Amino acid sequence: MASVVCRVQYLDDSDPFICTNFPEPRRPPPVTVVEDQPLSEQISGIHKLLEAPLKVGHTPNRTRTGLRVR
């Protein structure tokens, strides 16, 4: 079973126009991604590790502001 170790982190861009300063993000934790297992089955564990504020699968609708997520 092959695996890849990578570092992951998320960007909290819930309000991209906020003017206050934020501290540096913490160092991205290492995550082992198993190549034989679908990534969709591994995302919830990565989400839990990061303590990300948004729900898994939640993508803000950016087409209304003219920005498109690619």
mmCIF file of the N, C-alpha and C atoms, coordinates in Angstrom:
data_MODEL
# 
_entry.id   MODEL 
# 
loop_
_atom_site.group_PDB 
_atom_site.id 
_atom_site.type_symbol 
_atom_site.label_atom_id 
_atom_site.label_alt_id 
_atom_site.label_comp_id 
_atom_site.label_asym_id 
_atom_site.label_entity_id 
_atom_site.label_seq_id 
_atom_site.pdbx_PDB_ins_code 
_atom_site.Cartn_x 
_atom_site.Cartn_y 
_atom_site.Cartn_z 
_atom_site.occupancy 
_atom_site.B_iso_or_equiv 
_atom_site.pdbx_formal_charge 
_atom_site.auth_seq_id 
_atom_site.auth_comp_id 
_atom_site.auth_asym_id 
_atom_site.auth_atom_id 
_atom_site.pdbx_PDB_model_num 
ATOM 1   N N  . MET A 1 1  ? 0.851   -1.175 0.000   1.00 0.00 ? 1  MET A N  1 
ATOM 2   C CA . MET A 1 1  ? 0.000   0.000  0.000   1.00 0.00 ? 1  MET A CA 1 
ATOM 3   C C  . MET A 1 1  ? 0.900   1.243  0.000   1.00 0.00 ? 1  MET A C  1 
ATOM 4   N N  . ALA A 1 2  ? 0.875   1.990  -1.067  1.00 0.00 ? 2  ALA A N  1 
ATOM 5   C CA . ALA A 1 2  ? 1.708   3.184  -1.198  1.00 0.00 ? 2  ALA A CA 1 
ATOM 6   C C  . ALA A 1 2  ? 1.044   4.376  -0.518  1.00 0.00 ? 2  ALA A C  1 
ATOM 7   N N  . SER A 1 3  ? 1.869   5.261  0.010   1.00 0.00 ? 3  SER A N  1 
ATOM 8   C CA . SER A 1 3  ? 1.342   6.458  0.655   1.00 0.00 ? 3  SER A CA 1 
ATOM 9   C C  . SER A 1 3  ? 2.271   7.635  0.390   1.00 0.00 ? 3  SER A C  1 
ATOM 10  N N  . VAL A 1 4  ? 1.720   8.820  0.556   1.00 0.00 ? 4  VAL A N  1 
ATOM 11  C CA . VAL A 1 4  ? 2.457   10.057 0.353   1.00 0.00 ? 4  VAL A CA 1 
ATOM 12  C C  . VAL A 1 4  ? 2.287   10.902 1.607   1.00 0.00 ? 4  VAL A C  1 
ATOM 13  N N  . VAL A 1 5  ? 3.383   11.420 2.129   1.00 0.00 ? 5  VAL A N  1 
ATOM 14  C CA . VAL A 1 5  ? 3.309   12.316 3.281   1.00 0.00 ? 5  VAL A CA 1 
ATOM 15  C C  . VAL A 1 5  ? 3.398   13.743 2.764   1.00 0.00 ? 5  VAL A C  1 
ATOM 16  N N  . CYS A 1 6  ? 2.425   14.562 3.142   1.00 0.00 ? 6  CYS A N  1 
ATOM 17  C CA . CYS A 1 6  ? 2.425   15.958 2.720   1.00 0.00 ? 6  CYS A CA 1 
ATOM 18  C C  . CYS A 1 6  ? 1.991   16.829 3.894   1.00 0.00 ? 6  CYS A C  1 
ATOM 19  N N  . ARG A 1 7  ? 2.144   18.114 3.759   1.00 0.00 ? 7  ARG A N  1 
ATOM 20  C CA . ARG A 1 7  ? 1.696   19.054 4.786   1.00 0.00 ? 7  ARG A CA 1 
ATOM 21  C C  . ARG A 1 7  ? 0.468   19.783 4.242   1.00 0.00 ? 7  ARG A C  1 
ATOM 22  N N  . VAL A 1 8  ? -0.515  19.968 5.112   1.00 0.00 ? 8  VAL A N  1 
ATOM 23  C CA . VAL A 1 8  ? -1.758  20.605 4.690   1.00 0.00 ? 8  VAL A CA 1 
ATOM 24  C C  . VAL A 1 8  ? -2.121  21.736 5.642   1.00 0.00 ? 8  VAL A C  1 
ATOM 25  N N  . GLN A 1 9  ? -2.780  22.744 5.118   1.00 0.00 ? 9  GLN A N  1 
ATOM 26  C CA . GLN A 1 9  ? -3.344  23.799 5.942   1.00 0.00 ? 9  GLN A CA 1 
ATOM 27  C C  . GLN A 1 9  ? -4.466  24.458 5.151   1.00 0.00 ? 9  GLN A C  1 
ATOM 28  N N  . TYR A 1 10 ? -5.307  25.182 5.848   1.00 0.00 ? 10 TYR A N  1 
ATOM 29  C CA . TYR A 1 10 ? -6.409  25.860 5.181   1.00 0.00 ? 10 TYR A CA 1 
ATOM 30  C C  . TYR A 1 10 ? -6.244  27.361 5.357   1.00 0.00 ? 10 TYR A C  1 
ATOM 31  N N  . LEU A 1 11 ? -6.871  28.103 4.485   1.00 0.00 ? 11 LEU A N  1 
ATOM 32  C CA . LEU A 1 11 ? -6.867  29.554 4.544   1.00 0.00 ? 11 LEU A CA 1 
ATOM 33  C C  . LEU A 1 11 ? -8.260  30.006 4.931   1.00 0.00 ? 11 LEU A C  1 
ATOM 34  N N  . ASP A 1 12 ? -8.366  30.706 6.040   1.00 0.00 ? 12 ASP A N  1 
ATOM 35  C CA . ASP A 1 12 ? -9.664  31.215 6.475   1.00 0.00 ? 12 ASP A CA 1 
ATOM 36  C C  . ASP A 1 12 ? -9.904  32.539 5.756   1.00 0.00 ? 12 ASP A C  1 
ATOM 37  N N  . ASP A 1 13 ? -10.618 32.468 4.651   1.00 0.00 ? 13 ASP A N  1 
ATOM 38  C CA . ASP A 1 13 ? -10.905 33.675 3.878   1.00 0.00 ? 13 ASP A CA 1 
ATOM 39  C C  . ASP A 1 13 ? -12.384 34.022 3.930   1.00 0.00 ? 13 ASP A C  1 
ATOM 40  N N  . SER A 1 14 ? -13.001 33.799 5.107   1.00 0.00 ? 14 SER A N  1 
ATOM 41  C CA . SER A 1 14 ? -14.425 34.076 5.239   1.00 0.00 ? 14 SER A CA 1 
ATOM 42  C C  . SER A 1 14 ? -14.724 35.556 5.018   1.00 0.00 ? 14 SER A C  1 
ATOM 43  N N  . ASP A 1 15 ? -13.782 36.435 5.350   1.00 0.00 ? 15 ASP A N  1 
ATOM 44  C CA . ASP A 1 15 ? -13.938 37.858 5.080   1.00 0.00 ? 15 ASP A CA 1 
ATOM 45  C C  . ASP A 1 15 ? -12.623 38.373 4.493   1.00 0.00 ? 15 ASP A C  1 
ATOM 46  N N  . PRO A 1 16 ? -12.450 38.287 3.173   1.00 0.00 ? 16 PRO A N  1 
ATOM 47  C CA . PRO A 1 16 ? -11.167 38.654 2.565   1.00 0.00 ? 16 PRO A CA 1 
ATOM 48  C C  . PRO A 1 16 ? -10.835 40.141 2.642   1.00 0.00 ? 16 PRO A C  1 
ATOM 49  N N  . PHE A 1 17 ? -11.796 40.987 3.000   1.00 0.00 ? 17 PHE A N  1 
ATOM 50  C CA . PHE A 1 17 ? -11.555 42.426 3.036   1.00 0.00 ? 17 PHE A CA 1 
ATOM 51  C C  . PHE A 1 17 ? -11.379 42.970 4.450   1.00 0.00 ? 17 PHE A C  1 
ATOM 52  N N  . ILE A 1 18 ? -11.210 42.083 5.419   1.00 0.00 ? 18 ILE A N  1 
ATOM 53  C CA . ILE A 1 18 ? -11.038 42.518 6.802   1.00 0.00 ? 18 ILE A CA 1 
ATOM 54  C C  . ILE A 1 18 ? -9.699  43.250 6.939   1.00 0.00 ? 18 ILE A C  1 
ATOM 55  N N  . CYS A 1 19 ? -9.655  44.264 7.771   1.00 0.00 ? 19 CYS A N  1 
ATOM 56  C CA . CYS A 1 19 ? -8.467  45.119 7.856   1.00 0.00 ? 19 CYS A CA 1 
ATOM 57  C C  . CYS A 1 19 ? -7.560  44.814 9.046   1.00 0.00 ? 19 CYS A C  1 
ATOM 58  N N  . THR A 1 20 ? -7.958  43.944 9.950   1.00 0.00 ? 20 THR A N  1 
ATOM 59  C CA . THR A 1 20 ? -7.132  43.671 11.123  1.00 0.00 ? 20 THR A CA 1 
ATOM 60  C C  . THR A 1 20 ? -6.010  42.711 10.775  1.00 0.00 ? 20 THR A C  1 
ATOM 61  N N  . ASN A 1 21 ? -4.971  42.739 11.556  1.00 0.00 ? 21 ASN A N  1 
ATOM 62  C CA . ASN A 1 21 ? -3.830  41.850 11.340  1.00 0.00 ? 21 ASN A CA 1 
ATOM 63  C C  . ASN A 1 21 ? -4.084  40.499 11.988  1.00 0.00 ? 21 ASN A C  1 
ATOM 64  N N  . PHE A 1 22 ? -3.668  39.461 11.319  1.00 0.00 ? 22 PHE A N  1 
ATOM 65  C CA . PHE A 1 22 ? -3.781  38.110 11.849  1.00 0.00 ? 22 PHE A CA 1 
ATOM 66  C C  . PHE A 1 22 ? -2.386  37.577 12.111  1.00 0.00 ? 22 PHE A C  1 
ATOM 67  N N  . PRO A 1 23 ? -2.220  36.754 13.149  1.00 0.00 ? 23 PRO A N  1 
ATOM 68  C CA . PRO A 1 23 ? -0.910  36.143 13.378  1.00 0.00 ? 23 PRO A CA 1 
ATOM 69  C C  . PRO A 1 23 ? -0.582  35.148 12.267  1.00 0.00 ? 23 PRO A C  1 
ATOM 70  N N  . GLU A 1 24 ? 0.687   34.817 12.157  1.00 0.00 ? 24 GLU A N  1 
ATOM 71  C CA . GLU A 1 24 ? 1.109   33.824 11.172  1.00 0.00 ? 24 GLU A CA 1 
ATOM 72  C C  . GLU A 1 24 ? 0.376   32.511 11.419  1.00 0.00 ? 24 GLU A C  1 
ATOM 73  N N  . PRO A 1 25 ? -0.042  31.833 10.363  1.00 0.00 ? 25 PRO A N  1 
ATOM 74  C CA . PRO A 1 25 ? -0.695  30.534 10.575  1.00 0.00 ? 25 PRO A CA 1 
ATOM 75  C C  . PRO A 1 25 ? 0.291   29.537 11.163  1.00 0.00 ? 25 PRO A C  1 
ATOM 76  N N  . ARG A 1 26 ? -0.249  28.606 11.933  1.00 0.00 ? 26 ARG A N  1 
ATOM 77  C CA . ARG A 1 26 ? 0.634   27.607 12.534  1.00 0.00 ? 26 ARG A CA 1 
ATOM 78  C C  . ARG A 1 26 ? 1.247   26.734 11.444  1.00 0.00 ? 26 ARG A C  1 
ATOM 79  N N  . ARG A 1 27 ? 2.320   26.056 11.797  1.00 0.00 ? 27 ARG A N  1 
ATOM 80  C CA . ARG A 1 27 ? 3.022   25.199 10.835  1.00 0.00 ? 27 ARG A CA 1 
ATOM 81  C C  . ARG A 1 27 ? 2.083   24.087 10.377  1.00 0.00 ? 27 ARG A C  1 
ATOM 82  N N  . PRO A 1 28 ? 1.986   23.865 9.073   1.00 0.00 ? 28 PRO A N  1 
ATOM 83  C CA . PRO A 1 28 ? 1.078   22.831 8.564   1.00 0.00 ? 28 PRO A CA 1 
ATOM 84  C C  . PRO A 1 28 ? 1.482   21.444 9.079   1.00 0.00 ? 28 PRO A C  1 
ATOM 85  N N  . PRO A 1 29 ? 0.528   20.689 9.617   1.00 0.00 ? 29 PRO A N  1 
ATOM 86  C CA . PRO A 1 29 ? 0.852   19.352 10.116  1.00 0.00 ? 29 PRO A CA 1 
ATOM 87  C C  . PRO A 1 29 ? 1.060   18.362 8.970   1.00 0.00 ? 29 PRO A C  1 
ATOM 88  N N  . PRO A 1 30 ? 1.914   17.367 9.185   1.00 0.00 ? 30 PRO A N  1 
ATOM 89  C CA . PRO A 1 30 ? 2.093   16.338 8.151   1.00 0.00 ? 30 PRO A CA 1 
ATOM 90  C C  . PRO A 1 30 ? 0.902   15.382 8.131   1.00 0.00 ? 30 PRO A C  1 
ATOM 91  N N  . VAL A 1 31 ? 0.506   14.992 6.950   1.00 0.00 ? 31 VAL A N  1 
ATOM 92  C CA . VAL A 1 31 ? -0.611  14.066 6.762   1.00 0.00 ? 31 VAL A CA 1 
ATOM 93  C C  . VAL A 1 31 ? -0.152  12.972 5.805   1.00 0.00 ? 31 VAL A C  1 
ATOM 94  N N  . THR A 1 32 ? -0.475  11.735 6.129   1.00 0.00 ? 32 THR A N  1 
ATOM 95  C CA . THR A 1 32 ? -0.165  10.623 5.241   1.00 0.00 ? 32 THR A CA 1 
ATOM 96  C C  . THR A 1 32 ? -1.396  10.319 4.401   1.00 0.00 ? 32 THR A C  1 
ATOM 97  N N  . VAL A 1 33 ? -1.274  10.479 3.098   1.00 0.00 ? 33 VAL A N  1 
ATOM 98  C CA . VAL A 1 33 ? -2.367  10.204 2.166   1.00 0.00 ? 33 VAL A CA 1 
ATOM 99  C C  . VAL A 1 33 ? -2.079  8.851  1.521   1.00 0.00 ? 33 VAL A C  1 
ATOM 100 N N  . VAL A 1 34 ? -3.020  7.925  1.683   1.00 0.00 ? 34 VAL A N  1 
ATOM 101 C CA . VAL A 1 34 ? -2.865  6.577  1.143   1.00 0.00 ? 34 VAL A CA 1 
ATOM 102 C C  . VAL A 1 34 ? -3.356  6.572  -0.297  1.00 0.00 ? 34 VAL A C  1 
ATOM 103 N N  . GLU A 1 35 ? -2.498  6.171  -1.223  1.00 0.00 ? 35 GLU A N  1 
ATOM 104 C CA . GLU A 1 35 ? -2.848  6.209  -2.646  1.00 0.00 ? 35 GLU A CA 1 
ATOM 105 C C  . GLU A 1 35 ? -3.926  5.202  -3.019  1.00 0.00 ? 35 GLU A C  1 
ATOM 106 N N  . ASP A 1 36 ? -4.028  4.098  -2.278  1.00 0.00 ? 36 ASP A N  1 
ATOM 107 C CA . ASP A 1 36 ? -5.001  3.061  -2.612  1.00 0.00 ? 36 ASP A CA 1 
ATOM 108 C C  . ASP A 1 36 ? -6.401  3.361  -2.082  1.00 0.00 ? 36 ASP A C  1 
ATOM 109 N N  . GLN A 1 37 ? -6.545  4.414  -1.301  1.00 0.00 ? 37 GLN A N  1 
ATOM 110 C CA . GLN A 1 37 ? -7.834  4.778  -0.721  1.00 0.00 ? 37 GLN A CA 1 
ATOM 111 C C  . GLN A 1 37 ? -8.294  6.088  -1.358  1.00 0.00 ? 37 GLN A C  1 
ATOM 112 N N  . PRO A 1 38 ? -9.578  6.203  -1.732  1.00 0.00 ? 38 PRO A N  1 
ATOM 113 C CA . PRO A 1 38 ? -10.057 7.443  -2.348  1.00 0.00 ? 38 PRO A CA 1 
ATOM 114 C C  . PRO A 1 38 ? -9.833  8.644  -1.424  1.00 0.00 ? 38 PRO A C  1 
ATOM 115 N N  . LEU A 1 39 ? -9.433  9.748  -2.008  1.00 0.00 ? 39 LEU A N  1 
ATOM 116 C CA . LEU A 1 39 ? -9.189  10.957 -1.229  1.00 0.00 ? 39 LEU A CA 1 
ATOM 117 C C  . LEU A 1 39 ? -10.451 11.427 -0.515  1.00 0.00 ? 39 LEU A C  1 
ATOM 118 N N  . SER A 1 40 ? -11.604 11.210 -1.139  1.00 0.00 ? 40 SER A N  1 
ATOM 119 C CA . SER A 1 40 ? -12.866 11.621 -0.522  1.00 0.00 ? 40 SER A CA 1 
ATOM 120 C C  . SER A 1 40 ? -13.099 10.933 0.819   1.00 0.00 ? 40 SER A C  1 
ATOM 121 N N  . GLU A 1 41 ? -12.534 9.742  1.009   1.00 0.00 ? 41 GLU A N  1 
ATOM 122 C CA . GLU A 1 41 ? -12.669 9.033  2.282   1.00 0.00 ? 41 GLU A CA 1 
ATOM 123 C C  . GLU A 1 41 ? -11.653 9.515  3.311   1.00 0.00 ? 41 GLU A C  1 
ATOM 124 N N  . GLN A 1 42 ? -10.633 10.225 2.889   1.00 0.00 ? 42 GLN A N  1 
ATOM 125 C CA . GLN A 1 42 ? -9.586  10.691 3.790   1.00 0.00 ? 42 GLN A CA 1 
ATOM 126 C C  . GLN A 1 42 ? -9.762  12.150 4.208   1.00 0.00 ? 42 GLN A C  1 
ATOM 127 N N  . ILE A 1 43 ? -10.617 12.874 3.496   1.00 0.00 ? 43 ILE A N  1 
ATOM 128 C CA . ILE A 1 43 ? -10.800 14.304 3.745   1.00 0.00 ? 43 ILE A CA 1 
ATOM 129 C C  . ILE A 1 43 ? -11.324 14.586 5.150   1.00 0.00 ? 43 ILE A C  1 
ATOM 130 N N  . SER A 1 44 ? -12.261 13.793 5.654   1.00 0.00 ? 44 SER A N  1 
ATOM 131 C CA . SER A 1 44 ? -12.825 14.082 6.976   1.00 0.00 ? 44 SER A CA 1 
ATOM 132 C C  . SER A 1 44 ? -11.760 14.003 8.067   1.00 0.00 ? 44 SER A C  1 
ATOM 133 N N  . GLY A 1 45 ? -10.827 13.072 7.960   1.00 0.00 ? 45 GLY A N  1 
ATOM 134 C CA . GLY A 1 45 ? -9.740  12.984 8.932   1.00 0.00 ? 45 GLY A CA 1 
ATOM 135 C C  . GLY A 1 45 ? -8.807  14.180 8.855   1.00 0.00 ? 45 GLY A C  1 
ATOM 136 N N  . ILE A 1 46 ? -8.531  14.635 7.639   1.00 0.00 ? 46 ILE A N  1 
ATOM 137 C CA . ILE A 1 46 ? -7.685  15.817 7.453   1.00 0.00 ? 46 ILE A CA 1 
ATOM 138 C C  . ILE A 1 46 ? -8.389  17.053 8.002   1.00 0.00 ? 46 ILE A C  1 
ATOM 139 N N  . HIS A 1 47 ? -9.683  17.163 7.753   1.00 0.00 ? 47 HIS A N  1 
ATOM 140 C CA . HIS A 1 47 ? -10.484 18.284 8.246   1.00 0.00 ? 47 HIS A CA 1 
ATOM 141 C C  . HIS A 1 47 ? -10.450 18.332 9.766   1.00 0.00 ? 47 HIS A C  1 
ATOM 142 N N  . LYS A 1 48 ? -10.590 17.187 10.397  1.00 0.00 ? 48 LYS A N  1 
ATOM 143 C CA . LYS A 1 48 ? -10.569 17.107 11.856  1.00 0.00 ? 48 LYS A CA 1 
ATOM 144 C C  . LYS A 1 48 ? -9.190  17.491 12.400  1.00 0.00 ? 48 LYS A C  1 
ATOM 145 N N  . LEU A 1 49 ? -8.136  17.051 11.742  1.00 0.00 ? 49 LEU A N  1 
ATOM 146 C CA . LEU A 1 49 ? -6.774  17.374 12.158  1.00 0.00 ? 49 LEU A CA 1 
ATOM 147 C C  . LEU A 1 49 ? -6.517  18.881 12.105  1.00 0.00 ? 49 LEU A C  1 
ATOM 148 N N  . LEU A 1 50 ? -7.026  19.538 11.073  1.00 0.00 ? 50 LEU A N  1 
ATOM 149 C CA . LEU A 1 50 ? -6.809  20.973 10.899  1.00 0.00 ? 50 LEU A CA 1 
ATOM 150 C C  . LEU A 1 50 ? -7.698  21.829 11.787  1.00 0.00 ? 50 LEU A C  1 
ATOM 151 N N  . GLU A 1 51 ? -8.757  21.240 12.334  1.00 0.00 ? 51 GLU A N  1 
ATOM 152 C CA . GLU A 1 51 ? -9.752  21.987 13.105  1.00 0.00 ? 51 GLU A CA 1 
ATOM 153 C C  . GLU A 1 51 ? -10.314 23.140 12.262  1.00 0.00 ? 51 GLU A C  1 
ATOM 154 N N  . ALA A 1 52 ? -10.591 22.843 11.012  1.00 0.00 ? 52 ALA A N  1 
ATOM 155 C CA . ALA A 1 52 ? -11.112 23.849 10.083  1.00 0.00 ? 52 ALA A CA 1 
ATOM 156 C C  . ALA A 1 52 ? -12.534 24.246 10.481  1.00 0.00 ? 52 ALA A C  1 
ATOM 157 N N  . PRO A 1 53 ? -12.876 25.537 10.369  1.00 0.00 ? 53 PRO A N  1 
ATOM 158 C CA . PRO A 1 53 ? -14.181 26.005 10.834  1.00 0.00 ? 53 PRO A CA 1 
ATOM 159 C C  . PRO A 1 53 ? -15.355 25.651 9.925   1.00 0.00 ? 53 PRO A C  1 
ATOM 160 N N  . LEU A 1 54 ? -15.116 25.460 8.633   1.00 0.00 ? 54 LEU A N  1 
ATOM 161 C CA . LEU A 1 54 ? -16.204 25.161 7.711   1.00 0.00 ? 54 LEU A CA 1 
ATOM 162 C C  . LEU A 1 54 ? -16.466 23.670 7.649   1.00 0.00 ? 54 LEU A C  1 
ATOM 163 N N  . LYS A 1 55 ? -17.677 23.308 7.266   1.00 0.00 ? 55 LYS A N  1 
ATOM 164 C CA . LYS A 1 55 ? -18.019 21.900 7.111   1.00 0.00 ? 55 LYS A CA 1 
ATOM 165 C C  . LYS A 1 55 ? -17.328 21.335 5.873   1.00 0.00 ? 55 LYS A C  1 
ATOM 166 N N  . VAL A 1 56 ? -17.071 20.036 5.894   1.00 0.00 ? 56 VAL A N  1 
ATOM 167 C CA . VAL A 1 56 ? -16.471 19.376 4.736   1.00 0.00 ? 56 VAL A CA 1 
ATOM 168 C C  . VAL A 1 56 ? -17.429 19.506 3.560   1.00 0.00 ? 56 VAL A C  1 
ATOM 169 N N  . GLY A 1 57 ? -16.911 19.897 2.417   1.00 0.00 ? 57 GLY A N  1 
ATOM 170 C CA . GLY A 1 57 ? -17.731 20.035 1.225   1.00 0.00 ? 57 GLY A CA 1 
ATOM 171 C C  . GLY A 1 57 ? -18.343 21.412 1.064   1.00 0.00 ? 57 GLY A C  1 
ATOM 172 N N  . HIS A 1 58 ? -18.191 22.288 2.065   1.00 0.00 ? 58 HIS A N  1 
ATOM 173 C CA . HIS A 1 58 ? -18.757 23.633 1.974   1.00 0.00 ? 58 HIS A CA 1 
ATOM 174 C C  . HIS A 1 58 ? -17.833 24.514 1.147   1.00 0.00 ? 58 HIS A C  1 
ATOM 175 N N  . THR A 1 59 ? -18.352 25.031 0.058   1.00 0.00 ? 59 THR A N  1 
ATOM 176 C CA . THR A 1 59 ? -17.596 25.952 -0.777  1.00 0.00 ? 59 THR A CA 1 
ATOM 177 C C  . THR A 1 59 ? -18.397 27.236 -0.882  1.00 0.00 ? 59 THR A C  1 
ATOM 178 N N  . PRO A 1 60 ? -17.853 28.341 -0.401  1.00 0.00 ? 60 PRO A N  1 
ATOM 179 C CA . PRO A 1 60 ? -18.593 29.601 -0.509  1.00 0.00 ? 60 PRO A CA 1 
ATOM 180 C C  . PRO A 1 60 ? -18.867 29.945 -1.969  1.00 0.00 ? 60 PRO A C  1 
ATOM 181 N N  . ASN A 1 61 ? -20.019 30.512 -2.221  1.00 0.00 ? 61 ASN A N  1 
ATOM 182 C CA . ASN A 1 61 ? -20.390 30.897 -3.580  1.00 0.00 ? 61 ASN A CA 1 
ATOM 183 C C  . ASN A 1 61 ? -19.693 32.206 -3.922  1.00 0.00 ? 61 ASN A C  1 
ATOM 184 N N  . ARG A 1 62 ? -18.683 32.139 -4.746  1.00 0.00 ? 62 ARG A N  1 
ATOM 185 C CA . ARG A 1 62 ? -17.901 33.325 -5.075  1.00 0.00 ? 62 ARG A CA 1 
ATOM 186 C C  . ARG A 1 62 ? -18.267 33.888 -6.444  1.00 0.00 ? 62 ARG A C  1 
ATOM 187 N N  . THR A 1 63 ? -19.204 33.279 -7.142  1.00 0.00 ? 63 THR A N  1 
ATOM 188 C CA . THR A 1 63 ? -19.548 33.800 -8.462  1.00 0.00 ? 63 THR A CA 1 
ATOM 189 C C  . THR A 1 63 ? -20.312 35.113 -8.347  1.00 0.00 ? 63 THR A C  1 
ATOM 190 N N  . ARG A 1 64 ? -20.976 35.360 -7.226  1.00 0.00 ? 64 ARG A N  1 
ATOM 191 C CA . ARG A 1 64 ? -21.719 36.606 -7.064  1.00 0.00 ? 64 ARG A CA 1 
ATOM 192 C C  . ARG A 1 64 ? -20.792 37.807 -6.910  1.00 0.00 ? 64 ARG A C  1 
ATOM 193 N N  . THR A 1 65 ? -19.586 37.588 -6.376  1.00 0.00 ? 65 THR A N  1 
ATOM 194 C CA . THR A 1 65 ? -18.649 38.695 -6.194  1.00 0.00 ? 65 THR A CA 1 
ATOM 195 C C  . THR A 1 65 ? -17.737 38.866 -7.400  1.00 0.00 ? 65 THR A C  1 
ATOM 196 N N  . GLY A 1 66 ? -17.932 38.036 -8.414  1.00 0.00 ? 66 GLY A N  1 
ATOM 197 C CA . GLY A 1 66 ? -17.099 38.135 -9.595  1.00 0.00 ? 66 GLY A CA 1 
ATOM 198 C C  . GLY A 1 66 ? -15.863 37.261 -9.535  1.00 0.00 ? 66 GLY A C  1 
ATOM 199 N N  . LEU A 1 67 ? -15.631 36.606 -8.396  1.00 0.00 ? 67 LEU A N  1 
ATOM 200 C CA . LEU A 1 67 ? -14.486 35.713 -8.266  1.00 0.00 ? 67 LEU A CA 1 
ATOM 201 C C  . LEU A 1 67 ? -14.927 34.297 -8.561  1.00 0.00 ? 67 LEU A C  1 
ATOM 202 N N  . ARG A 1 68 ? -14.096 33.553 -9.206  1.00 0.00 ? 68 ARG A N  1 
ATOM 203 C CA . ARG A 1 68 ? -14.420 32.160 -9.504  1.00 0.00 ? 68 ARG A CA 1 
ATOM 204 C C  . ARG A 1 68 ? -13.366 31.259 -8.898  1.00 0.00 ? 68 ARG A C  1 
ATOM 205 N N  . VAL A 1 69 ? -13.828 30.201 -8.271  1.00 0.00 ? 69 VAL A N  1 
ATOM 206 C CA . VAL A 1 69 ? -12.919 29.220 -7.693  1.00 0.00 ? 69 VAL A CA 1 
ATOM 207 C C  . VAL A 1 69 ? -12.572 28.228 -8.773  1.00 0.00 ? 69 VAL A C  1 
ATOM 208 N N  . ARG A 1 70 ? -11.298 28.024 -9.008  1.00 0.00 ? 70 ARG A N  1 
ATOM 209 C CA . ARG A 1 70 ? -10.880 27.091 -10.057 1.00 0.00 ? 70 ARG A CA 1 
ATOM 210 C C  . ARG A 1 70 ? -10.184 25.924 -9.462  1.00 0.00 ? 70 ARG A C  1 
# 
